[in-house]
């Protein structure tokens, strides 16, 4: 049976600005971006989310369907509007965001998709910890754990929520406990714990809950920590057009690497350095590809070549 990837997260329309002029409008969202890339790679992908019954919602849903992402678990709400973000790119092609959201009172009214052993469930960003959606996210995590699926968590904790870190900490740590592979940036941990040293982060905040930890640090080395070894991976130098979606697609590459290398949940704790080299290489390739365009996901051309 073909293994499935199930993601849960927000959908949003990103409007990109350069020098205060709009450049492009691209459907996005932290986990959404990874789902589109995995759909383009030919994976069996389902996304659990919500969007408004409006033009923006139609653009988002059409993009999912066109890229092979199942929409059965997307709630189209009649009240409220689909969220939009304005992303202002600076001289380094990093983005500063302004978000516009108008959600209804009833959120994420969906039926959970089928999950089987060794499927991969992806969670991340504020969506994975916000109190208003916790019951639904926890329902998915409990189902994934019961069915022995792999849970992949990208923390993606933005500065805008730094003042909520103490209040959200029990939920963040509960997510750590569910997680089989944890990915976070030094920036995430600085906003949450006031720490940005990867070794200290792993030893003091992660190891107790989750043994497999990938720590990214912008253009600096990716650090991998496992129960058996840790390793540095230099980040490829590419000419960036936009860094929006780079981390999301690094996640997509890791998930693709797990499935392409036939890594099952029971294998994770014993993966060799060579196994991880191949998995991390996929993450690097996906992330680098996305930096070279204004798209939030890997191109169809990249997907076709990479599959070969």
Long-range contacts (C-beta under 8 A, 24 or more apart in sequence): 1-116, 2-44, 3-44, 3-118, 3-119, 3-120, 3-259, 4-43, 4-44, 4-45, 4-46, 4-113, 4-114, 4-115, 4-116, 4-119, 4-120, 5-35, 5-38, 5-43, 5-44, 5-45, 5-46, 5-119, 5-120, 5-121, 5-122, 5-255, 5-259, 6-45, 6-46, 6-47, 6-48, 6-113, 6-115, 6-119, 6-120, 6-121, 6-122, 6-140, 6-144, 6-149, 7-31, 7-32, 7-34, 7-35, 7-45, 7-46, 7-47, 7-48, 7-121, 7-122, 7-123, 8-47, 8-48, 8-49, 8-121, 8-122, 8-123, 8-127, 8-128, 8-136, 8-137, 8-140, 9-47, 9-48, 9-49, 9-122, 9-123, 9-124, 9-125, 9-127, 9-128, 10-49, 10-50, 10-83, 10-125, 10-127, 11-49, 11-50, 11-51, 11-57, 11-60, 11-74, 11-82, 11-83, 12-60, 12-82, 12-83, 12-84, 12-85, 12-99, 13-56, 13-59, 13-60, 13-82, 13-83, 13-84, 13-85, 14-85, 14-87, 14-244, 14-296, 15-84, 15-85, 15-86, 15-87, 16-87, 16-89, 16-95, 16-242, 16-244, 16-294, 17-86, 17-87, 17-88, 17-89, 18-88, 18-89, 20-88, 23-89, 23-294, 24-294, 25-59, 26-244, 26-294, 26-295, 26-296, 27-59, 27-60, 27-63, 27-64, 27-296, 28-85, 28-244, 28-245, 28-296, 30-124, 30-125, 30-127, 30-154, 30-156, 30-248, 31-122, 31-123, 31-124, 31-125, 31-127, 31-154, 31-248, 31-251, 32-60, 32-248, 32-296, 33-245, 33-248, 33-249, 33-252, 33-290, 33-296, 33-297, 34-122, 34-248, 34-249, 34-251, 34-252, 34-255, 34-297, 35-64, 35-69, 35-122, 35-252, 36-63, 36-64, 36-67, 36-69, 36-296, 36-297, 37-248, 37-249, 37-252, 37-253, 37-256, 37-286, 37-290, 37-297, 37-298, 37-303, 38-252, 38-255, 38-256, 39-64, 39-67, 39-68, 39-69, 40-67, 40-68, 40-297, 40-298, 40-299, 40-300, 40-303, 41-252, 41-256, 41-298, 41-303, 41-306, 41-307, 42-68, 42-303, 42-307, 43-68, 43-256, 43-259, 45-69, 45-70, 46-70, 46-72, 46-73, 46-113, 47-71, 47-73, 47-74, 48-73, 48-74, 48-108, 48-110, 48-112, 48-113, 48-136, 48-140, 49-73, 49-74, 49-75, 49-108, 50-74, 50-75, 50-76, 50-77, 50-103, 50-107, 50-108, 50-110, 51-75, 51-76, 51-77, 51-82, 52-76, 52-77, 52-80, 52-81, 52-82, 52-102, 53-77, 53-78, 54-81, 54-82, 56-81, 56-82, 56-83, 56-84, 57-82, 67-297, 70-113, 72-111, 72-113, 73-110, 73-111, 73-112, 73-113, 74-110, 75-107, 75-108, 75-109, 75-110, 77-103, 77-104, 77-106, 77-107, 77-109, 78-104, 79-104, 79-105, 80-104, 87-244, 89-242, 89-244, 92-240, 92-243, 93-240, 93-241, 93-242, 93-243, 93-291, 94-243, 95-242, 95-243, 95-244, 107-132, 107-133, 107-136, 108-133, 108-136, 110-136, 112-139, 112-140, 112-143, 115-143, 115-144, 115-147, 115-149, 116-147, 116-149, 117-147, 117-148, 117-149, 117-264, 117-265, 118-148, 118-149, 118-150, 118-264, 118-265, 119-144, 119-147, 119-149, 119-150, 120-149, 120-150, 120-151, 120-152, 120-255, 120-258, 120-259, 121-149, 121-150, 121-151, 121-152, 122-152, 122-153, 122-154, 122-251, 122-255, 123-151, 123-152, 123-153, 123-154, 123-175, 124-153, 124-154, 124-155, 124-156, 124-251, 125-154, 125-155, 125-156, 125-157, 125-158, 126-156, 126-157, 126-158, 126-161, 128-153, 128-175, 129-168, 129-171, 129-172, 129-175, 131-171, 134-171, 141-175, 141-178, 144-178, 145-178, 148-265, 149-265, 150-180, 150-181, 150-258, 150-264, 150-265, 150-268, 151-178, 151-179, 151-180, 151-181, 152-179, 152-180, 152-181, 152-183, 152-251, 152-254, 152-255, 153-178, 153-179, 153-181, 153-182, 153-183, 154-183, 154-184, 154-247, 154-248, 154-251, 155-182, 155-183, 155-184, 155-185, 155-188, 155-189, 155-192, 156-184, 156-185, 156-188, 156-247, 157-184, 157-188, 157-191, 157-192, 158-191, 159-187, 159-191, 161-191, 162-191, 162-192, 165-191, 165-192, 165-193, 173-209, 176-206, 176-209, 176-210, 177-209, 177-210, 179-209, 179-210, 180-210, 180-212, 180-265, 180-268, 181-210, 181-212, 181-213, 181-214, 181-254, 181-268, 182-206, 182-209, 182-210, 182-212, 182-213, 182-214, 183-213, 183-214, 183-215, 183-216, 183-247, 183-250, 183-251, 183-254, 184-213, 184-214, 184-215, 184-216, 185-215, 185-216, 185-217, 185-218, 185-247, 186-215, 186-216, 186-217, 186-218, 187-218, 198-223, 198-225, 199-230, 202-230, 211-269, 212-268, 212-269, 212-271, 214-254, 214-280, 214-283, 216-247, 216-250, 222-280, 222-283, 222-284, 224-276, 224-280, 226-269, 226-271, 226-276, 227-269, 228-270, 229-273, 231-273, 231-276, 233-280, 233-284, 235-284, 236-284, 236-288, 238-288, 238-291, 238-292, 239-292, 240-291, 240-292, 241-291, 241-292, 241-293, 241-294, 242-291, 242-293, 242-294, 243-291, 244-294, 244-296, 245-290, 245-295, 245-296, 245-297, 246-287, 246-288, 246-290, 246-291, 247-287, 248-290, 248-296, 249-286, 249-287, 249-289, 249-290, 249-297, 249-298, 250-283, 250-284, 250-286, 250-287, 251-283, 252-286, 252-297, 252-298, 253-282, 253-283, 253-284, 253-285, 253-286, 253-287, 254-279, 254-280, 254-282, 254-283, 256-282, 256-286, 257-281, 257-282, 257-283
